[in-house]
Amino acid sequence: MITPRTLSGFKDRLPKESYAKSKMLKRIVESFEAFGFSPIETPHLEYAEILKKQGSEEIQKEMYHFLDHGGREVALRFDLTVPLARFISQYKNELGLPFKRYCIGNVFRGERAQKGRYREFTQCDFDFIGTQSIGSDAEIVQVIYQTLRHLGVERFTIALNHRKIFNGLMESLGAESQTIETLRILDKIDKIGRESVCEELQSKTTLKGADITMLLDFIAQKQEGSALEFLGKLESFSANAVFQQGISELKELCKLLRSLLPQEFYHINLSIARGLGYYTGIIYETTLGDLPTLGSVCSGGRYDNLTQNFSSDSLSGVGASIGLDRLLAGLEELGLIKGNANVANALLIPLHSLEYGYFVAQNLRNLGLKIEVYPEVVKPKKSFAYANAKGYKYVIVLGEEEEAQKTYTLKNMESGEQKNHLSLESLVECLRVVES
């Protein structure tokens, strides 16, 4: 006999959790579509060369890749952005630009599994392709804000930074060739701490001690006052043109945001780096105020050379990705997601006639309700225990009297209250009130 078990870093979802996830997805999609984002789908498998070109050295180590039956080197996608670059290059003439898309699907990374972090996880991406307007950057922040509020989250922070700020500092040090590696190491500062980051920078880059100290002190600065006030103070830190451009674009973004969402929901955080190499401009990371150790639940940024590996056209874009599994774990911990093992409005229990039970259930479904029928005529104790086990608040009980009079009994399983001799219309009205 084979022992039933799940691979480390992968997980099964029982009905209660799956239903909670599906309800979350419905609200997320509603938020995306409210801003005019259209859905697309891309395969889980891509040619390995497509993914390897864009992934950092660390990502490439985590990538699942192998030879398929045709001897082709293929890989499971590690995110939804690199497949988007390939997708846009193939279909840009059919799509038209600018193009706004969302894509929801599973991605795979062979990293160390931990709470809210798996080797297979669901990402919900939304991207604005084909425009350099700062308005598109602001809209991404709006979508993050509106989506989390739509999910019932009241305390969260969208951290903002700009890759050009750091690029400018590295250029002023004459170390621009070390920028990506330095960012990759700095991106781990919350995980391994300042001292370990300092040691890794000394061993893996050409930066000297004083330069490392300057960079670490710079990113450790905390915003005081509004985002615009903080950026104003940073302007004097460096005269480098690239640095100044990053500050200027962030200021332009914050000027738009101040009329679009409350200022307490976003701030400048110079320590966020987003280790993936394709980001070139403004970047975002979102954390939950009541669960700061959970990590970012929605990250992203601007990429000005999205299709450079597939086309001579230099298409810019900006987008973000919601880590659904991590966010789901967080919302469950906060009590904002309470999944049930059932998806129906009520359980119908036929005490006398199974045929009549299925007939009534179908009539209720035709009127727009979701009804499960207990599939056997048994003693009430057994069917009521089933209703309790699945978390049904209401059951419809059909006995001989109900069949003869064409009336119905509705029982509240939590309070024990029972309404007898309801007409079909009254029954539907009661259950619709419960649903709303």
Solvent accessible surface area in square Angstrom, and as a share of the most:
residue,aa,sasa,rsa
1,M,241,1.08
2,I,167,0.85
3,T,93,0.54
4,P,128,0.80
5,R,216,0.79
6,T,69,0.40
7,L,135,0.67
8,S,78,0.50
9,G,10,0.10
10,F,48,0.20
11,K,79,0.33
12,D,109,0.56
13,R,55,0.20
14,L,137,0.68
15,P,86,0.54
16,K,118,0.50
17,E,38,0.17
18,S,45,0.29
19,Y,47,0.18
20,A,1,0.00
21,K,30,0.13
22,S,54,0.35
23,K,74,0.32
24,M,1,0.00
25,L,42,0.21
26,K,136,0.58
27,R,104,0.38
28,I,0,0.00
29,V,38,0.22
30,E,79,0.36
31,S,8,0.05
32,F,0,0.00
33,E,88,0.40
34,A,84,0.65
35,F,46,0.19
36,G,47,0.45
37,F,4,0.02
38,S,51,0.33
39,P,86,0.54
40,I,21,0.11
41,E,155,0.70
42,T,15,0.09
43,P,76,0.48
44,H,86,0.38
45,L,77,0.38
46,E,13,0.06
47,Y,116,0.44
48,A,2,0.01
49,E,126,0.56
50,I,24,0.12
51,L,0,0.00
52,K,63,0.27
53,K,145,0.62
54,Q,19,0.08
55,G,9,0.09
56,S,21,0.14
57,E,115,0.52
58,E,71,0.32
59,I,13,0.07
60,Q,70,0.31
61,K,159,0.67
62,E,26,0.12
63,M,13,0.06
64,Y,70,0.27
65,H,84,0.38
66,F,95,0.40
67,L,123,0.61
68,D,38,0.19
69,H,204,0.91
70,G,53,0.51
71,G,51,0.49
72,R,127,0.46
73,E,77,0.35
74,V,12,0.07
75,A,0,0.00
76,L,37,0.19
77,R,5,0.02
78,F,1,0.00
79,D,5,0.03
80,L,2,0.01
81,T,15,0.08
82,V,2,0.01
83,P,0,0.00
84,L,0,0.00
85,A,1,0.00
86,R,32,0.12
87,F,27,0.11
88,I,0,0.00
89,S,27,0.17
90,Q,105,0.47
91,Y,75,0.29
92,K,47,0.20
93,N,146,0.75
94,E,142,0.64
95,L,57,0.28
96,G,36,0.34
97,L,77,0.38
98,P,83,0.52
99,F,23,0.10
100,K,43,0.18
101,R,0,0.00
102,Y,16,0.06
103,C,3,0.02
104,I,52,0.26
105,G,11,0.11
106,N,44,0.23
107,V,0,0.00
108,F,22,0.09
109,R,36,0.13
110,G,32,0.31
111,E,22,0.10
112,R,177,0.65
113,A,37,0.28
114,Q,86,0.38
115,K,144,0.61
116,G,5,0.05
117,R,54,0.20
118,Y,44,0.17
119,R,66,0.24
120,E,56,0.25
121,F,28,0.12
122,T,7,0.04
123,Q,20,0.09
124,C,0,0.00
125,D,3,0.02
126,F,0,0.00
127,D,3,0.01
128,F,27,0.11
129,I,0,0.00
130,G,26,0.25
131,T,28,0.16
132,Q,137,0.61
133,S,61,0.39
134,I,31,0.16
135,G,32,0.31
136,S,3,0.02
137,D,1,0.00
138,A,3,0.02
139,E,34,0.15
140,I,0,0.00
141,V,0,0.00
142,Q,37,0.17
143,V,0,0.00
144,I,1,0.01
145,Y,25,0.10
146,Q,75,0.33
147,T,1,0.00
148,L,3,0.01
149,R,99,0.36
150,H,80,0.36
151,L,4,0.02
152,G,35,0.34
153,V,2,0.01
154,E,126,0.56
155,R,137,0.50
156,F,7,0.03
157,T,32,0.19
158,I,0,0.00
159,A,9,0.07
160,L,0,0.00
161,N,9,0.05
162,H,1,0.00
163,R,5,0.02
164,K,38,0.16
165,I,2,0.01
166,F,12,0.05
167,N,46,0.23
168,G,0,0.00
169,L,3,0.01
170,M,0,0.00
171,E,76,0.34
172,S,66,0.43
173,L,55,0.27
174,G,63,0.61
175,A,9,0.07
176,E,97,0.43
177,S,104,0.67
178,Q,38,0.17
179,T,12,0.07
180,I,84,0.43
181,E,48,0.21
182,T,0,0.00
183,L,5,0.03
184,R,33,0.12
185,I,0,0.00
186,L,3,0.01
187,D,47,0.25
188,K,42,0.18
189,I,32,0.16
190,D,135,0.70
191,K,146,0.62
192,I,71,0.36
193,G,31,0.29
194,R,103,0.38
195,E,131,0.59
196,S,44,0.29
197,V,0,0.00
198,C,35,0.21
199,E,102,0.46
200,E,26,0.12
201,L,0,0.00
202,Q,100,0.44
203,S,88,0.57
204,K,110,0.47
205,T,15,0.09
206,T,100,0.58
207,L,12,0.06
208,K,150,0.63
209,G,37,0.36
210,A,82,0.64
211,D,39,0.20
212,I,1,0.00
213,T,66,0.38
214,M,54,0.24
215,L,0,0.00
216,L,3,0.01
217,D,71,0.37
218,F,4,0.02
219,I,7,0.03
220,A,51,0.39
221,Q,63,0.28
222,K,151,0.64
223,Q,44,0.20
224,E,122,0.55
225,G,59,0.56
226,S,32,0.21
227,A,4,0.03
228,L,37,0.19
229,E,100,0.45
230,F,12,0.05
231,L,0,0.00
232,G,33,0.32
233,K,130,0.55
234,L,5,0.03
235,E,66,0.30
236,S,103,0.67
237,F,88,0.37
238,S,17,0.11
239,A,100,0.78
240,N,27,0.14
241,A,81,0.63
242,V,41,0.23
243,F,0,0.00
244,Q,54,0.24
245,Q,83,0.37
246,G,0,0.00
247,I,1,0.00
248,S,62,0.40
249,E,43,0.19
250,L,0,0.00
251,K,46,0.20
252,E,85,0.38
253,L,0,0.00
254,C,2,0.01
255,K,102,0.43
256,L,69,0.35
257,L,0,0.00
258,R,133,0.49
259,S,96,0.62
260,L,72,0.36
261,L,9,0.05
262,P,55,0.35
263,Q,90,0.40
264,E,129,0.58
265,F,16,0.07
266,Y,7,0.03
267,H,61,0.27
268,I,2,0.01
269,N,38,0.20
270,L,6,0.03
271,S,21,0.14
272,I,15,0.08
273,A,4,0.03
274,R,46,0.17
275,G,15,0.14
276,L,17,0.08
277,G,31,0.30
278,Y,22,0.08
279,Y,18,0.07
280,T,35,0.21
281,G,2,0.02
282,I,3,0.01
283,I,1,0.00
284,Y,0,0.00
285,E,30,0.14
286,T,0,0.00
287,T,48,0.28
288,L,2,0.01
289,G,31,0.29
290,D,76,0.39
291,L,25,0.12
292,P,94,0.59
293,T,135,0.79
294,L,24,0.12
295,G,24,0.23
296,S,26,0.16
297,V,2,0.01
298,C,2,0.01
299,S,16,0.10
300,G,2,0.02
301,G,0,0.00
302,R,17,0.06
303,Y,3,0.01
304,D,35,0.18
305,N,59,0.30
306,L,5,0.03
307,T,1,0.00
308,Q,107,0.48
309,N,61,0.31
310,F,65,0.27
311,S,30,0.19
312,S,119,0.77
313,D,65,0.34
314,S,78,0.50
315,L,21,0.11
316,S,6,0.04
317,G,0,0.00
318,V,0,0.00
319,G,3,0.03
320,A,5,0.04
321,S,22,0.14
322,I,3,0.01
323,G,20,0.19
324,L,0,0.00
325,D,10,0.05
326,R,39,0.14
327,L,0,0.00
328,L,1,0.01
329,A,23,0.18
330,G,0,0.00
331,L,0,0.00
332,E,69,0.31
333,E,95,0.43
334,L,57,0.28
335,G,36,0.34
336,L,74,0.37
337,I,20,0.10
338,K,155,0.66
339,G,8,0.08
340,N,65,0.33
341,A,37,0.29
342,N,12,0.06
343,V,86,0.49
344,A,18,0.14
345,N,24,0.12
346,A,0,0.00
347,L,0,0.00
348,L,0,0.00
349,I,2,0.01
350,P,1,0.01
351,L,58,0.29
352,H,94,0.42
353,S,28,0.18
354,L,63,0.31
355,E,148,0.67
356,Y,20,0.08
357,G,0,0.00
358,Y,98,0.37
359,F,115,0.48
360,V,1,0.01
361,A,0,0.00
362,Q,86,0.38
363,N,41,0.21
364,L,0,0.00
365,R,89,0.33
366,N,108,0.55
367,L,75,0.37
368,G,58,0.56
369,L,6,0.03
370,K,95,0.40
371,I,10,0.05
372,E,44,0.20
373,V,12,0.07
374,Y,15,0.06
375,P,75,0.47
376,E,83,0.37
377,V,69,0.39
378,V,38,0.22
379,K,164,0.69
380,P,66,0.41
381,K,174,0.74
382,K,112,0.47
383,S,0,0.00
384,F,39,0.16
385,A,57,0.44
386,Y,70,0.27
387,A,0,0.00
388,N,90,0.46
389,A,85,0.66
390,K,47,0.20
391,G,42,0.41
392,Y,9,0.03
393,K,83,0.35
394,Y,34,0.13
395,V,0,0.00
396,I,0,0.00
397,V,17,0.10
398,L,4,0.02
399,G,13,0.13
400,E,117,0.53
401,E,89,0.40
402,E,21,0.09
403,E,52,0.23
404,A,85,0.66
405,Q,97,0.43
406,K,119,0.50
407,T,25,0.14
408,Y,13,0.05
409,T,5,0.03
410,L,5,0.03
411,K,44,0.19
412,N,17,0.09
413,M,32,0.14
414,E,133,0.59
415,S,78,0.51
416,G,42,0.40
417,E,102,0.46
418,Q,87,0.39
419,K,89,0.38
420,N,80,0.41
421,H,100,0.44
422,L,25,0.12
423,S,47,0.30
424,L,44,0.22
425,E,125,0.56
426,S,41,0.26
427,L,0,0.00
428,V,10,0.06
429,E,115,0.52
430,C,29,0.17
431,L,0,0.00
432,R,114,0.42
433,V,104,0.60
434,V,64,0.37
435,E,98,0.44
436,S,128,0.82
